[in-house]
Amino acid sequence: LTKFIKKSANELSSTEDIKEKEDSNLGIGKEFVISSKTDFRKEPFEDEDNIIGKIPENTKVELIKIVNVDGIKWSKISYNGNKGYVKRNSLKEIK
């Protein structure tokens, strides 16, 4: 039973990841700019002590992964050689 539950949970997670990517117009590995000055965070949470810096508007970043935590959509990005998170709506694709 435990194996079945774990397998079902893993399949559910995979399905959610795929759905999250399909729901988004953002493409993994493409370049984006920050649409307005935004907080750069260690983890996808809004805690003040989680902020590792600010990213200026129109700064180029690369999208690594899209996640949804407690109903908030986050993007894991690479910025200045560092990896961290910004809210998904702060990204704008470079045309």
N, C-alpha and C positions, 0 to 999 in steps of 0.2 A: 504494500500500500504506500509506504514512504517513497519508494522509487517512482511509483505512478504519480504521486503528488508533485515530486520534484520535476519529473519529466513534463507534466502539465504546466507547471509554473515556468519552466524554461521556454516551452513553446509559446506561452502567453507573452513572455517578455520579448521574444523574437518577433512575434506578430505586432506588438505595440511599437517596437523600434521601426519596423517596416512601415506601419501606418503613419507614424510620426514623420518619417521622411517623405512619404507620399503626400501628406497633408501640406507640406511646405514647398514653396517655390525655390527655396534655397538649395543649392547643389553642393554636396560634400566635395572638398578639394578645390573649389573655385575661390576666386578672390572677391572680397567684399570691402566696403568702407563702412566706417562707423557713421551713422546718420546724424548723431548729435553726441556731444561729450557724454561719456558713460563710464560707470564703474567697472573695473576689471577685477574679477573675484577668483579666489582659489577654488571654490566649490560652488555648485549651483544653488546657493542660498542667499537670502537677503540680509543676513546678519552684518552689522557694521564692521565687526572684527574680521570679517571674511574678505574685505576689500584690500587688494594688493596694489592698486593704483587707479589712475583715471586715464582713459584713452580719448585723445582729442578728436573732434569732428573731422571727417574726411581722411582718417588714418586707414591705410590698407591693412587687412587682416585675412587670414585663411581659415575657413570653416573646417573643423575636424569632425564634429558630431553634433547631433541635435538631441536634446533631452527634454523631458517634461517632468518637473518635480512639483508635486502638490498643486497641479493645475497651472503652474507658471512654466512658460516655454523658454528654454535656455539654449545657447549655442556655445559649444566648446570651441575655442579658437586658438590660433597661434598668433602671438603679437610680440614683436621684438625678441624673438627666440624663446619666449615663455608661453606656456599653455595655461589657459584659465577660461573663465566663463563670463559671458555678457547676456543680457536678456535678448531674446531672439529678435524682437522688434527694433533693436538698435542697429541691425545690419542692413545694408543696402548693396545689392549686387552691382559690380562694376560691369558696365555694358561694353 
